[in-house]
Amino acid sequence: MKKIAIRVDGGKSIGLGHVMRCMVLGKELSKNNEILFICKNDSLNYKEGVEKLIANNLKVLLIDKNKDETNEIIDIQNNIKADLLIVDSYNINEEYFNKLRPHFQFVSYIFDIDVGKINVDFIINYNVNSEKWKYNNLCPNVKNLFLGCKYALIREEFRRVNKKYNKKVKNLLITTGGVDINKNTLKIAELFRNEKVLIHVAIGQAFDENLKKDLRALSKNSNNIKIYEDFKMSQLMSKCDLAISTCGVTLYELAAVGVPTIGIVVAENQLDICKEMYRQHAIISTGTLVSKDLELFKKIVESLMNNYEQRMLMVSNQKALINKNGVCELVKDLESVL
């Protein structure tokens, strides 16, 4: 048994995607190892991420947001003596890992974007666009690369869904992740208000209270909009014939379940994922269209609603692309090199 520390944050300011995928990895690793999460003590920005981890019975150690992060982690390491540190953050640089590397036997980075040269032993990147980077240049000391959707970090609840398909779209899911700064959820729900389709709106844990209030009011005054605040996402996906989703962690979960999906982009790191998923015909990409032309966006959604064959082709491509049990594969391969 090894001791593994996972450094991650999530909340109102950055969403919960990083926390959710690390939670999947941490749970699987905990079957044979001792797992500790290291999170920033920042109730304004990152409270929801800490709450999510604790609610899933994962141990969390807090670091002071006002102190040097690497010094805080080194202080924790002096006490816990972890064998491996896994980092999932964009707020890092070459100096960050150079400082931490001597204090751990192994260091791993969950890679999404180019953050410059990094001194780590392992790279984890399960995104569809994982092959685009020259890792030997970015990580000259890297020992192992865990790349591609064969290592997709999918929660267990999504791996067990046995989905059925309708020729007609009766249920449409709107999900924008844990946070929705631009109120895209409200814009899209209003767009399909009183249409002949039941709209299922997923409210993220870190949604602004005013947005929640507006969505509740919209649901109350509409005959086809249902909102969900305390729900099991896999069950929601299983009942829906089509989804509109941001291109983060949820996109992989939808693909694992097999839900035809319209992808929208709300962050820079989602753009390449959206493009590659679209290139492989696993989603329909609308990029940032929601913020530019809602009527055109609606036409694209309605076109897919009326094309059963295209939706089924999309599902077939999703299943070929995503390994539902990717986390099991990753943990097996990761443990073999520790």
C-alpha positions in Angstrom: 0.0 0.0 0.0 1.3 3.4 -1.0 0.4 6.9 0.4 -0.8 9.2 -2.3 -1.6 13.0 -2.0 -3.8 14.7 -4.6 -3.6 18.5 -5.0 -6.8 20.0 -6.4 -9.3 22.9 -6.0 -12.8 23.5 -7.2 -15.6 25.9 -6.6 -17.4 29.1 -7.8 -14.4 30.6 -9.5 -13.2 27.7 -11.5 -16.0 25.1 -11.4 -15.8 21.6 -10.1 -14.4 19.7 -13.1 -10.9 19.2 -11.6 -12.4 18.0 -8.3 -14.8 15.6 -9.9 -12.1 13.8 -12.0 -9.7 13.7 -9.1 -12.4 12.3 -6.9 -12.9 9.5 -9.4 -9.2 8.8 -9.5 -8.9 9.0 -5.7 -11.7 6.6 -5.0 -10.3 4.0 -7.3 -6.8 4.4 -5.9 -8.1 4.2 -2.3 -9.0 0.5 -2.9 -5.3 -0.4 -2.5 -3.7 2.8 -1.2 -4.1 5.6 1.4 -5.4 8.8 -0.3 -5.2 12.4 1.0 -6.5 15.4 -0.8 -4.8 18.8 -0.4 -7.0 21.8 -1.0 -6.8 25.5 -0.6 -8.7 26.9 2.5 -10.7 29.6 0.6 -14.4 29.6 1.5 -15.2 32.3 -1.1 -13.8 30.5 -4.1 -13.2 26.8 -3.3 -15.6 25.8 -0.6 -17.8 23.7 -2.8 -14.9 21.5 -3.9 -13.9 20.7 -0.4 -17.5 20.0 0.5 -17.8 17.6 -2.4 -14.7 15.6 -1.4 -15.8 15.4 2.3 -19.3 14.3 1.3 -17.7 11.4 -0.6 -15.8 10.3 2.5 -12.4 11.5 1.2 -9.8 12.9 3.6 -9.0 16.6 3.0 -6.0 18.6 4.3 -6.3 22.4 3.9 -3.5 24.8 3.0 -3.5 28.5 3.8 -4.5 30.6 0.7 -2.3 33.5 1.9 0.9 31.5 2.2 3.3 30.1 -0.4 1.6 26.9 -1.8 4.7 24.9 -2.3 5.9 25.6 1.3 2.5 24.5 2.6 2.6 21.3 0.6 6.2 20.5 1.8 5.1 21.1 5.4 2.3 18.6 4.9 4.6 16.1 3.2 7.0 16.3 6.1 4.2 14.9 8.2 2.4 12.5 5.9 5.4 11.1 3.9 3.4 10.5 0.7 5.0 8.3 -2.0 3.2 10.1 -4.9 1.9 13.6 -5.4 -0.7 14.1 -8.1 -1.3 17.7 -9.1 -4.4 19.0 -11.0 -4.1 22.7 -11.3 -3.4 25.4 -13.9 -1.7 27.7 -11.3 1.6 26.1 -11.6 4.9 26.6 -13.4 8.4 25.1 -13.8 9.6 26.5 -10.4 6.5 24.9 -8.7 7.5 21.4 -9.6 11.2 21.9 -9.2 10.6 22.9 -5.6 8.3 20.0 -4.8 10.0 17.3 -6.8 12.8 16.5 -4.2 10.3 15.9 -1.5 8.3 13.1 -3.2 9.4 9.8 -4.6 7.1 10.4 -7.6 5.2 13.4 -8.9 2.4 13.3 -11.5 0.5 16.1 -13.3 -3.0 15.9 -14.8 -2.3 17.7 -18.1 -4.9 19.8 -19.9 -3.1 22.8 -21.2 0.5 23.9 -21.9 1.8 25.4 -18.7 5.5 25.4 -19.8 8.2 23.0 -18.8 7.4 20.8 -15.8 9.6 18.4 -13.8 7.4 15.4 -13.2 7.6 11.6 -13.4 4.2 10.9 -14.9 1.7 12.8 -17.1 -2.0 11.9 -17.1 -4.0 13.3 -20.0 -7.2 11.4 -20.9 -8.5 14.1 -23.3 -9.3 13.4 -26.9 -6.6 15.8 -28.0 -3.9 14.3 -25.7 -1.6 13.5 -28.6 -1.1 17.1 -29.8 1.6 18.0 -27.3 5.3 17.2 -27.5 5.7 15.9 -23.9 9.4 15.1 -24.2 10.0 18.8 -24.7 7.6 20.0 -22.0 8.5 17.3 -19.5 12.1 16.2 -20.2 12.3 14.0 -17.1 9.0 12.3 -17.6 9.1 8.5 -17.1 5.5 7.4 -18.1 2.8 9.0 -20.2 -0.8 7.9 -19.6 -2.6 9.4 -22.6 -5.9 9.2 -24.3 -9.5 8.2 -23.7 -8.5 4.7 -22.7 -7.8 6.4 -19.3 -11.0 8.5 -19.2 -11.9 9.3 -15.6 -15.6 8.3 -15.5 -17.5 8.0 -12.3 -18.9 4.5 -11.5 -22.5 5.7 -11.7 -22.0 6.4 -15.4 -20.4 3.1 -16.2 -23.5 1.2 -15.1 -26.2 2.9 -17.2 -28.0 0.7 -19.7 -29.6 3.4 -21.9 -32.6 3.0 -24.2 -33.2 5.2 -27.2 -36.3 6.8 -28.7 -36.7 7.8 -32.3 -38.3 11.1 -31.2 -36.6 13.5 -28.9 -38.9 13.8 -25.9 -36.4 14.8 -23.2 -33.6 17.4 -23.5 -30.9 17.8 -20.9 -29.2 21.1 -20.2 -26.0 20.9 -18.2 -23.3 23.5 -17.9 -21.2 22.0 -15.1 -20.8 23.0 -11.5 -20.7 26.8 -12.2 -22.4 29.0 -14.8 -21.0 32.5 -14.7 -22.5 33.6 -18.1 -26.0 32.2 -17.3 -26.0 30.0 -20.3 -28.3 27.5 -18.6 -31.0 30.2 -18.3 -30.5 31.5 -21.9 -30.9 28.0 -23.3 -33.8 27.0 -21.1 -35.7 30.2 -22.1 -35.0 29.4 -25.8 -36.9 26.1 -25.6 -39.6 27.3 -23.2 -43.0 25.8 -24.1 -41.6 23.8 -27.0 -42.9 20.2 -27.5 -40.0 18.7 -25.5 -39.5 18.3 -21.8 -36.4 20.3 -20.7 -34.4 18.9 -17.8 -32.1 21.5 -16.3 -29.2 20.5 -14.1 -28.3 23.1 -11.5 -24.6 22.9 -10.5 -23.4 22.9 -6.9 -21.6 26.3 -7.4 -24.4 28.1 -9.3 -25.0 31.7 -8.2 -28.0 32.0 -5.9 -29.6 34.6 -8.2 -29.3 32.3 -11.2 -30.9 29.5 -9.2 -33.7 31.8 -8.3 -34.3 32.8 -11.9 -34.3 29.1 -13.0 -36.8 28.2 -10.3 -39.1 31.0 -11.4 -38.7 30.0 -15.1 -39.6 26.4 -14.2 -42.6 27.5 -12.2 -44.0 29.6 -15.0 -43.3 27.1 -17.8 -45.1 23.8 -18.6 -42.1 21.9 -20.0 -39.1 22.9 -17.8 -38.0 20.8 -14.8 -35.0 21.8 -12.6 -32.8 19.5 -10.5 -30.8 20.7 -7.5 -30.2 17.4 -5.6 -30.0 14.7 -8.2 -28.0 11.8 -9.6 -26.7 12.9 -12.9 -26.4 9.4 -14.4 -30.2 8.9 -13.9 -30.9 12.2 -15.5 -28.7 11.3 -18.5 -30.3 7.9 -18.9 -33.8 9.4 -19.4 -32.7 12.1 -21.9 -32.7 11.7 -25.7 -30.4 14.6 -26.3 -28.1 16.9 -24.2 -26.7 20.4 -24.4 -23.5 20.5 -22.5 -20.3 22.4 -21.8 -17.2 20.7 -23.1 -15.6 19.7 -19.8 -15.7 16.6 -17.6 -19.5 16.2 -18.3 -18.8 15.6 -22.0 -17.0 12.4 -21.3 -19.7 11.2 -18.9 -22.4 11.8 -21.6 -20.2 9.9 -24.1 -19.8 7.0 -21.6 -23.6 6.8 -21.1 -24.2 7.3 -24.9 -26.2 10.6 -25.0 -26.2 12.5 -28.3 -24.7 15.9 -27.4 -24.6 19.5 -28.6 -21.3 20.9 -27.2 -20.9 24.5 -26.1 -17.6 26.2 -25.1 -17.3 28.4 -22.0 -13.6 28.2 -21.3 -10.4 28.3 -23.3 -9.3 24.8 -22.3 -12.6 23.3 -23.7 -12.1 24.6 -27.2 -9.7 21.9 -28.5 -11.7 19.1 -26.8 -14.9 20.4 -28.5 -13.1 20.6 -31.9 -11.7 17.0 -31.6 -14.9 15.5 -30.4 -16.7 17.1 -33.3 -13.9 15.9 -35.7 -14.6 12.4 -34.6 -18.3 12.9 -35.0 -19.0 12.2 -31.2 -20.7 15.6 -30.7 -22.1 18.5 -32.6 -20.0 21.6 -31.9 -21.5 25.0 -31.5 -18.5 26.7 -29.9 -19.4 30.0 -28.3 -22.6 30.4 -30.4 -24.8 30.7 -27.3 -23.3 34.1 -26.6 -23.5 35.3 -30.2 -26.6 34.0 -32.0 -29.2 32.1 -30.0 -31.6 31.7 -33.0 -28.9 29.9 -35.0 -28.0 27.8 -32.0 -31.7 26.8 -31.7 -31.8 25.7 -35.4 -28.7 23.5 -34.9 -30.3 21.8 -31.9 -33.6 21.3 -33.7 -31.9 19.8 -36.7 -30.3 17.1 -34.5 -33.6 16.6 -32.7 -35.1 15.7 -36.1 -32.3 13.4 -37.2 -32.5 10.0 -35.5 -29.8 8.4 -37.7 -27.3 11.2 -37.0 -27.9 10.8 -33.2 -27.4 7.1 -33.3 -24.2 7.5 -35.4 -23.0 9.9 -32.7 -23.7 7.4 -30.0 -21.8 4.7 -31.9 -18.8 7.0 -32.2 -18.9 8.0 -28.5 -18.8 4.3 -27.5 -15.8 3.7 -29.8 -14.0 6.7 -28.4 -14.5 6.5 -24.6 -13.3 3.7 -22.3 -15.9 3.6 -19.6 -13.5 1.8 -17.3 -10.6 4.1 -18.0 -10.0 4.9 -14.3 -9.5 1.2 -13.6 -7.0 1.0 -16.5 -5.2 4.1 -15.3 -4.9 2.9 -11.7 -3.6 -0.5 -12.7 -0.9 1.0 -15.0 -0.1 3.7 -12.4 0.3 1.2 -9.5 2.6 -0.9 -11.7 5.2 1.8 -11.9 5.1 3.0 -8.2 
